Amino acid sequence: MLSFKTLAVLAALTLGAVARPADMAARDEAPATTPSTEKITFAMAAPGLETGVQCGPNKCGAGLVCCNESCGICSAPRGVCITLWCGEPILSV
């Protein structure tokens, strides 16, 4: 015979599965979308790109471009980059 505690847990699990709103299931199955405050941009390489390009507090490696100076994010030329504001760039002197 099952204890009261076991029956209570089984009842809660069963009711939880039945009581789940249909829109939650649809939301779980829908592809994730990018928030409207977040933009995706493409970094374009300049001809004669030098190595070690300053990008906020960081330096980009060979073949990379600075795509977000305020965050110090480098990416491949024509690569995807997130556009958000991380604050004023910190430049070392």
Secondary structure, DSSP 8 states (H G I E B T S, - for coil): ---HHHHHHHHHHHHHHHT--HHHHHHHHS-----TT-EEEE----TT--SS-EETTEE--TT-EEEETTTTEEE-TT-EEEE----S-----
